[in-house]
């Protein structure tokens, strides 16, 4: 055996040990990924990775190898992040023959209509607040939740964006529901008799062109359209009305005093289906992410350009303030694609590396 063969044998021995150590590292990386998912931590921690590089560099005896060693570990950590991300996507809720789904409001609400549009053979549970949906999901009292996140007339529902961050929720699907608002009253009521109208603030806003014809009527924001209808039924007062769905009128035995009072007749609300874990299918065509960038000129642009660079269409961006850090924001971004596609993978990798905080919220089938 000549010298080259002997050296190659030594390389083979080293590689064998490296394979064992690599496999062990990936096992630990997977456990760390589970912990990060459970505690709502981002996969990428730039400060930690920099510490790892510097610490490992200090172990070297040959200072000439510091650069190559850092490149080696950068690649190892990039692979580690990908393993964590893949592990997260593979942890899917066990499908039950009949899932339990929560929604905010009372029977007859638009959220319940969205639930019935998306699911079949489910047990539904209504709760009082958006927050309650997340609490019940986290405690496994429900398998999924249905929440409104955006309306075509009045924009994003900011509380839901904030709760997605707070409770570490994932979007697994969506429904776009055409919303038709109706003015309801008890038997014997009429528009001329009304003195008060109750409804969710967005329903009142979406019907303002009709309602401003009656300036003497007091508009009272209430928790939910269906709850408003239920309240009117309980009050049995011809002077009180509600803005709600035609289905709510049937459920609570109310009269439709005027139908289709919303001014935008292409009035749609986008509802998201939230779960404790991400769920990806081959037909998924929409991605939602949450990120934060440096608070400096051009930082957000430097992230958003990766969409154009990779031929990806960005669908929506919504900013939410970071508590305790004035004029700094988290950004919720929706864009087209499937995270298994190479150009989407590339864009996500670059966006993550250039963000202070990054989280994949979901990859799902668009409801539009």
C-alpha positions as CSV (number, residue, x, y, z in Angstrom):
1,X,0.0,0.0,0.0
2,X,1.5,3.3,-1.0
3,X,1.5,6.5,0.9
4,X,-1.6,7.9,-0.8
5,X,-3.6,4.8,0.0
6,X,-2.5,5.0,3.6
7,X,-3.6,8.6,3.9
8,X,-6.9,7.7,2.3
9,X,-7.4,5.0,4.9
10,X,-6.9,7.6,7.6
11,X,-9.4,9.9,5.9
12,X,-11.9,7.0,5.8
13,X,-11.4,6.4,9.6
14,X,-11.9,10.1,10.3
15,X,-15.0,10.2,8.1
16,X,-16.5,7.2,9.9
17,X,-16.1,9.0,13.2
18,X,-17.5,12.2,11.6
19,X,-20.6,10.3,10.4
20,X,-21.3,9.0,13.9
21,X,-20.8,12.5,15.4
22,X,-23.0,14.0,12.6
23,X,-25.8,11.6,13.3
24,X,-25.6,12.3,17.0
25,X,-25.6,16.0,16.4
26,X,-28.8,15.7,14.3
27,X,-30.5,13.7,17.0
28,X,-29.8,16.5,19.5
29,X,-30.8,19.1,16.9
30,X,-34.1,17.4,16.4
31,X,-34.8,17.5,20.2
32,X,-33.8,21.2,20.3
33,X,-36.3,21.8,17.4
34,X,-39.1,20.2,19.4
35,X,-38.3,22.4,22.4
36,X,-38.2,25.6,20.2
37,X,-41.6,24.7,18.7
38,X,-43.1,24.1,22.2
39,X,-41.7,27.4,23.6
40,X,-42.3,29.6,20.5
41,X,-38.6,30.1,19.8
42,X,-37.3,30.9,16.3
43,X,-35.2,28.2,14.6
44,X,-32.4,30.7,13.7
45,X,-30.5,32.2,16.6
46,X,-27.8,34.3,15.1
47,X,-26.1,35.2,18.4
48,X,-25.9,31.5,19.4
49,X,-24.5,30.5,16.0
50,X,-21.8,33.2,16.3
51,X,-20.9,32.0,19.7
52,X,-20.6,28.4,18.4
53,X,-18.3,29.5,15.6
54,X,-16.0,31.6,17.9
55,X,-15.9,28.8,20.5
56,X,-15.0,26.1,18.0
57,X,-12.4,28.4,16.5
58,X,-10.7,28.7,19.9
59,X,-10.2,24.9,19.9
60,X,-8.0,25.0,16.8
61,X,-4.2,24.7,17.1
62,X,-3.6,25.8,13.5
63,X,-4.9,29.4,13.1
64,X,-4.8,29.1,9.3
65,X,-7.8,26.8,9.5
66,X,-10.1,29.3,11.3
67,X,-11.7,30.5,8.1
68,X,-12.3,27.0,6.6
69,X,-13.5,25.7,10.0
70,X,-16.1,28.5,10.3
71,X,-17.3,27.7,6.7
72,X,-17.6,24.1,7.7
73,X,-19.7,24.8,10.8
74,X,-21.9,27.4,9.0
75,X,-22.9,24.6,6.6
76,X,-23.5,22.1,9.5
77,X,-25.7,24.7,11.2
78,X,-27.6,25.4,8.0
79,X,-28.3,21.7,7.7
80,X,-29.3,21.6,11.4
81,X,-31.9,24.3,10.8
82,X,-33.3,22.5,7.8
83,X,-33.5,19.3,9.9
84,X,-35.4,21.2,12.6
85,X,-37.7,22.7,10.1
86,X,-38.5,19.4,8.4
87,X,-39.1,17.8,11.8
88,X,-41.5,20.5,12.7
89,X,-43.4,20.0,9.4
90,X,-43.7,16.3,10.0
91,X,-45.2,16.6,13.4
92,X,-48.9,16.6,12.4
93,X,-51.9,16.3,14.6
94,X,-53.3,12.8,14.7
95,X,-56.4,12.8,12.5
96,X,-59.5,11.7,14.3
97,X,-62.6,10.3,12.7
98,X,-64.4,13.3,14.1
99,X,-62.4,16.4,15.0
100,X,-63.4,19.0,17.5
101,X,-63.3,22.6,16.2
102,X,-63.7,25.8,18.1
103,X,-65.0,29.2,16.9
104,X,-65.6,32.5,18.6
105,X,-69.2,33.7,19.0
106,X,-72.6,32.1,19.0
107,X,-74.4,29.7,16.6
108,X,-75.3,31.6,13.5
109,X,-72.0,33.6,13.4
110,X,-70.0,33.9,10.2
111,X,-67.2,32.0,12.0
112,X,-69.5,29.0,12.3
113,X,-70.4,29.3,8.7
114,X,-66.7,29.2,7.8
115,X,-66.2,26.2,10.0
116,X,-69.0,24.3,8.2
117,X,-67.6,25.4,4.8
118,X,-64.2,23.9,5.6
119,X,-64.9,20.9,7.8
120,X,-67.3,17.9,7.5
121,X,-68.2,15.5,10.3
122,X,-67.0,17.7,13.2
123,X,-68.0,18.5,16.7
124,X,-68.0,22.3,17.1
125,X,-67.5,24.3,20.2
126,X,-68.2,28.0,20.5
127,X,-66.3,30.3,22.9
128,X,-66.6,33.9,24.0
129,X,-63.4,35.4,22.7
130,X,-60.6,34.9,20.1
131,X,-58.2,34.4,23.0
132,X,-60.4,31.5,24.2
133,X,-60.0,29.7,20.9
134,X,-56.2,29.7,21.3
135,X,-56.4,28.7,25.0
136,X,-58.6,25.7,24.2
137,X,-56.3,24.7,21.3
138,X,-53.3,24.8,23.5
139,X,-55.0,22.7,26.2
140,X,-56.1,20.2,23.5
141,X,-59.8,20.8,24.3
142,X,-60.2,21.4,20.5
143,X,-58.2,20.0,17.5
144,X,-58.5,23.2,15.4
145,X,-59.8,26.7,15.6
146,X,-61.5,29.0,13.1
147,X,-60.8,32.7,13.2
148,X,-61.4,35.7,10.9
149,X,-58.2,37.4,10.0
150,X,-59.0,39.8,7.2
151,X,-62.0,41.5,5.5
152,X,-62.0,42.8,2.0
153,X,-63.7,46.1,3.1
154,X,-62.1,46.8,6.5
155,X,-58.7,45.1,6.3
156,X,-56.8,42.9,8.8
157,X,-58.2,41.8,12.2
158,X,-55.2,42.8,14.2
159,X,-56.1,40.9,17.4
160,X,-55.8,37.6,15.6
161,X,-52.4,38.5,14.3
162,X,-51.2,39.3,17.8
163,X,-52.7,36.1,19.2
164,X,-50.9,33.9,16.5
165,X,-47.6,35.3,17.9
166,X,-48.6,35.0,21.5
167,X,-49.8,31.4,21.4
168,X,-47.5,30.0,18.7
169,X,-50.3,29.0,16.5
170,X,-50.0,27.6,13.0
171,X,-52.3,28.2,10.0
172,X,-53.2,24.9,8.3
173,X,-56.0,26.2,6.0
174,X,-58.2,29.1,5.1
175,X,-61.7,29.8,3.9
176,X,-62.9,33.0,2.1
177,X,-66.5,33.5,2.9
178,X,-68.8,36.1,1.2
179,X,-70.3,38.1,4.0
180,X,-73.8,39.5,3.7
181,X,-75.0,41.7,6.5
182,X,-78.7,42.2,7.3
183,X,-80.6,44.4,9.7
184,X,-82.5,42.3,12.1
185,X,-85.2,43.0,14.7
186,X,-87.8,41.2,16.8
187,X,-91.3,40.4,15.5
188,X,-93.3,43.6,15.1
189,X,-90.2,45.9,14.8
190,X,-89.3,48.1,11.8
191,X,-86.5,50.4,10.8
192,X,-88.6,53.5,11.8
193,X,-89.0,52.1,15.4
194,X,-85.3,51.4,16.0
195,X,-83.3,53.5,18.4
196,X,-80.3,51.2,18.9
197,X,-78.4,48.8,16.6
198,X,-75.9,46.3,18.0
199,X,-73.2,44.4,16.1
200,X,-69.5,43.7,15.8
201,X,-67.5,46.9,15.0
202,X,-66.4,45.6,11.6
203,X,-70.0,44.7,10.7
204,X,-71.1,48.2,11.6
205,X,-68.2,49.7,9.6
206,X,-69.0,47.5,6.6
207,X,-72.7,48.7,6.7
208,X,-72.0,52.4,7.4
209,X,-73.2,53.7,4.1
210,X,-76.7,52.3,4.8
211,X,-76.7,53.1,8.5
212,X,-75.7,56.8,8.1
213,X,-79.2,57.3,6.5
214,X,-80.5,56.9,10.0
215,X,-78.4,59.3,12.2
216,X,-80.9,59.1,15.1
217,X,-80.2,55.4,15.6
218,X,-77.3,54.8,18.1
219,X,-74.8,52.2,16.9
220,X,-73.5,50.1,19.7
221,X,-70.4,47.9,19.1
222,X,-70.9,44.4,20.5
223,X,-68.8,41.2,20.7
224,X,-70.0,39.4,17.7
225,X,-72.8,39.5,15.0
226,X,-74.5,36.4,16.2
227,X,-74.2,37.4,19.9
228,X,-75.8,40.7,18.9
229,X,-78.7,38.8,17.3
230,X,-79.1,36.6,20.4
231,X,-79.1,39.7,22.6
232,X,-81.9,41.3,20.5
233,X,-83.9,38.1,20.8
234,X,-83.5,38.1,24.6
235,X,-84.4,41.8,25.0
236,X,-87.7,41.5,23.0
237,X,-87.6,45.2,22.3
238,X,-88.8,46.6,19.0
239,X,-86.5,49.6,19.5
240,X,-83.4,47.4,19.4
241,X,-81.9,45.9,16.2
242,X,-78.8,43.9,15.2
243,X,-76.6,43.6,12.1
244,X,-76.0,39.9,11.5
245,X,-76.5,37.0,9.0
246,X,-79.7,35.7,7.6
247,X,-78.9,32.4,9.3
248,X,-78.7,34.2,12.7
249,X,-82.2,35.6,12.0
250,X,-83.5,32.0,11.5
251,X,-81.7,30.7,14.6
252,X,-82.9,33.5,16.9
253,X,-86.4,33.9,15.4
254,X,-85.8,37.5,14.2
255,X,-87.2,39.5,11.3
256,X,-85.0,40.7,8.5
257,X,-85.8,44.4,8.4
258,X,-83.5,45.0,5.5
259,X,-81.2,42.6,3.7
260,X,-77.8,43.1,2.2
261,X,-77.0,46.4,3.9
262,X,-73.2,46.2,3.4
263,X,-71.9,48.8,1.0
264,X,-69.3,46.6,-0.7
265,X,-71.2,43.8,-2.4
266,X,-67.9,41.9,-3.0
267,X,-67.6,41.8,0.8
268,X,-65.4,38.7,1.8
269,X,-63.9,37.7,5.0
270,X,-60.8,35.4,5.1
271,X,-60.9,32.9,7.9
272,X,-57.9,30.9,8.9
273,X,-57.9,27.4,10.3
274,X,-55.4,27.2,13.1
275,X,-53.7,24.1,14.6
276,X,-51.0,23.3,17.2
277,X,-48.7,21.9,14.5
278,X,-48.1,22.8,10.8
279,X,-49.6,20.6,8.2
280,X,-48.3,20.5,4.7
281,X,-49.8,18.8,1.6
282,X,-48.6,18.7,-2.0
283,X,-51.3,21.1,-3.1
284,X,-50.4,23.8,-0.6
285,X,-49.9,27.0,-2.5
286,X,-49.8,29.8,0.1
287,X,-47.1,30.5,2.8
288,X,-47.4,32.7,5.9
289,X,-44.4,33.8,7.8
290,X,-43.6,36.1,10.8
291,X,-40.4,38.1,10.9
292,X,-38.6,41.0,12.5
293,X,-35.7,42.9,10.9
294,X,-33.0,45.3,12.2
295,X,-34.4,48.8,13.0
296,X,-32.4,50.5,10.3
297,X,-32.9,52.0,6.8
298,X,-33.3,49.4,4.0
299,X,-33.5,46.4,6.4
300,X,-37.1,45.4,5.4
301,X,-36.3,46.0,1.7
302,X,-33.3,43.7,1.9
303,X,-35.6,40.9,3.1
304,X,-38.5,41.6,0.7
305,X,-36.3,41.6,-2.4
306,X,-35.7,37.9,-2.1
307,X,-39.4,37.4,-3.2
308,X,-38.7,39.2,-6.5
309,X,-35.3,37.6,-6.9
310,X,-36.9,34.1,-6.7
311,X,-39.9,34.9,-8.8
312,X,-42.4,34.7,-5.9
313,X,-45.5,36.8,-5.6
314,X,-46.1,38.4,-2.2
315,X,-49.8,38.6,-1.4
316,X,-50.0,40.6,1.8
317,X,-47.9,42.3,4.5
318,X,-49.2,43.3,7.9
319,X,-47.1,45.1,10.6
320,X,-47.7,44.8,14.3
321,X,-45.8,46.8,17.0
322,X,-43.3,45.1,19.3
323,X,-44.2,45.8,22.9
324,X,-41.5,47.7,24.8
325,X,-39.7,48.7,21.6
326,X,-41.1,51.9,20.1
327,X,-41.5,52.1,16.3
328,X,-40.2,48.5,15.8
329,X,-42.5,45.9,14.3
330,X,-43.2,42.3,13.5
331,X,-44.2,41.7,9.9
332,X,-46.7,39.0,8.9
333,X,-46.2,38.2,5.2
334,X,-48.3,35.9,2.9
335,X,-46.8,34.8,-0.4
336,X,-47.5,32.2,-3.1
337,X,-45.7,28.9,-3.1
338,X,-45.0,25.5,-1.6
339,X,-42.1,25.2,0.8
340,X,-41.0,22.0,-0.9
341,X,-40.3,24.0,-4.1
342,X,-36.6,24.8,-4.5
343,X,-37.1,28.5,-5.3
344,X,-39.3,28.9,-2.2
345,X,-36.8,27.0,0.0
346,X,-34.1,29.4,-1.3
347,X,-36.1,32.5,-0.6
348,X,-37.1,31.3,2.9
349,X,-33.4,30.5,3.7
350,X,-32.3,33.9,2.7
351,X,-35.1,35.7,4.4
352,X,-34.5,33.8,7.6
353,X,-30.7,34.5,7.5
354,X,-31.4,38.3,7.1
355,X,-34.1,38.5,9.8
356,X,-33.6,39.0,13.6
357,X,-36.7,36.8,14.2
358,X,-38.3,34.4,11.7
359,X,-41.1,31.8,12.0
360,X,-42.9,29.8,9.4
361,X,-46.6,30.1,10.4
362,X,-48.0,27.8,7.7
363,X,-48.1,26.4,4.2
364,X,-51.7,25.7,3.1
365,X,-54.2,25.7,0.3
366,X,-55.5,29.2,-0.5
367,X,-59.2,29.6,0.1
368,X,-59.6,32.3,-2.6
